[in-house]
Amino acid sequence: MTLTALRDDALTSTPDGFDLRLGLPWIRSMPLSSLAALTVSIDDTLAPVDIVVGGRRVHPEDLVDEPGWWFIQDRLVMTGAGELDPGERAVDVRFTLMVPYLQGAPDAPLTLPFRLAGRLTPDSPTGLHTVSRDVA
């Protein structure tokens, strides 16, 4: 599952900075509200991001109030400010995923930590981004 979560074409330049597309590293679609403690680092520098949901920018802490879903075939779009230098970048994404239908502790759902890392080249010409759609 995590093998395709951070694809070679995940990092793209935008006029305002960058977009990073992340696949869901879990076996089932999850509510957006199940995502927490999101951090993104590029070249060992913390990169604050917002999540793009249906064309709106949502701060990661506000996902708890989002009614939408992160489907396993979709990519979660994280958008950040700051120009990316050309060439390969070390990308590190960390977050927790609360699995509401599995018990992890007495009276609490299972919460799983995830770390996805890779060396990505912005605007990679792989063309793979056409195989999935963004979270709507």
Helices and strands as residue ranges (DSSP letters): G 2-4, E 11-14, E 17-23, E 30-31, G 32-34, E 35-42, E 45-46, E 49-53, E 56-58, G 60-65, E 69-70, E 74-81, E 89-105, E 108-120, G 128-131, E 133-134
